[in-house]
Amino acid sequence: MNQIMEQMPIVINALNVGFLQTLKLFFVTLIGAFPLGLIIAFGSMSRFKPLSYLTKLFVWIIRGTPLMIQLLIIFYFPGLVLHNPIWGGGEGGRFLAASVAFIINYACYFSEIYRGGIQGVPVGQEEAGLVLGMTKSQIFFKVTLLQMIKRIVPPMSNEIITLVKDTSLARIIALQEIIWAGQAFMKGSHGISGQIWPLFFTAVYYLIFNGIVTVLLGRLEKKLDYFR
């Protein structure tokens, strides 16, 4: 017990550094995936069939393959196959590659949620807007979008909560996120080896972070109740 207490400050400091990396990956993914997902949704609903089929094929491939494989391919393919290590070296390169992989993956999942939300709005409301002289863009932003947001909050919340936990997959390309930091104490980090208890602390970080995200998303859903 005394040994654990002595090691505690070192472990907490390392986990805090790893958790900051996890937070960065989480927020960068959301910032990139939200708008990209909407663009992909428009592509899959396009009346231009080649674009629609190509977009749907892309979404099918991304949703049908594990995120871990996508991370490995995006990070290693340019260097090993194309002999062009575009990501550079070090932690910055790994973070950039992980961000690209996560944004693409979650944008495809978000696109299907967007598409379901848009298509769930009654067609009669668009027709009523046209009768009133509104343009299609006005109808989308002033009528469809607001109702779509209310419909997509619950499924989007599930994906966001999943994202919190999926950030741990970035360790497959040696990104030093929180689980990487916790696992390092089993291998000999900061003069500490053979210790598994830091991994239990990483679970506490995830539980607290997920709890905060869940509460915030629940409040957002309540604020949108006026659409009922």
Secondary structure as the mmCIF struct_conf table of DSSP 4:
data_model
#
loop_
_struct_conf.conf_type_id
_struct_conf.id
_struct_conf.beg_label_comp_id
_struct_conf.beg_label_asym_id
_struct_conf.beg_label_seq_id
_struct_conf.end_label_comp_id
_struct_conf.end_label_asym_id
_struct_conf.end_label_seq_id
HELX_RH_AL_P HELX_RH_AL_P1 ASN A 2 SER A 44
TURN_TY1_P TURN_TY1_P1 MET A 45 MET A 45
BEND BEND1 ARG A 47 PHE A 48
HELX_RH_AL_P HELX_RH_AL_P2 LYS A 49 GLY A 64
BEND BEND2 THR A 65 THR A 65
HELX_RH_AL_P HELX_RH_AL_P3 LEU A 67 LEU A 80
TURN_TY1_P TURN_TY1_P2 VAL A 81 VAL A 81
BEND BEND3 LEU A 82 HIS A 83
TURN_TY1_P TURN_TY1_P3 ILE A 86 TRP A 87
BEND BEND4 GLY A 89 GLY A 89
HELX_RH_AL_P HELX_RH_AL_P4 GLY A 90 GLN A 119
TURN_TY1_P TURN_TY1_P4 GLY A 120 GLY A 120
BEND BEND5 VAL A 121 VAL A 121
HELX_RH_AL_P HELX_RH_AL_P5 VAL A 123 VAL A 131
TURN_TY1_P TURN_TY1_P5 LEU A 132 GLY A 133
HELX_RH_AL_P HELX_RH_AL_P6 LYS A 136 ILE A 139
HELX_RH_PI_P HELX_RH_PI_P1 PHE A 140 THR A 144
HELX_RH_AL_P HELX_RH_AL_P7 LEU A 145 ASP A 166
HELX_RH_3T_P HELX_RH_3T_P1 THR A 167 ILE A 173
TURN_TY1_P TURN_TY1_P6 ALA A 174 ALA A 174
HELX_RH_AL_P HELX_RH_AL_P8 ILE A 178 LYS A 187
STRN STRN1 SER A 189 SER A 189
TURN_TY1_P TURN_TY1_P7 HIS A 190 GLY A 191
STRN STRN2 ILE A 192 ILE A 192
BEND BEND6 GLY A 194 GLY A 194
HELX_RH_AL_P HELX_RH_AL_P9 TRP A 197 LYS A 223
HELX_RH_3T_P HELX_RH_3T_P2 LEU A 224 PHE A 227
#
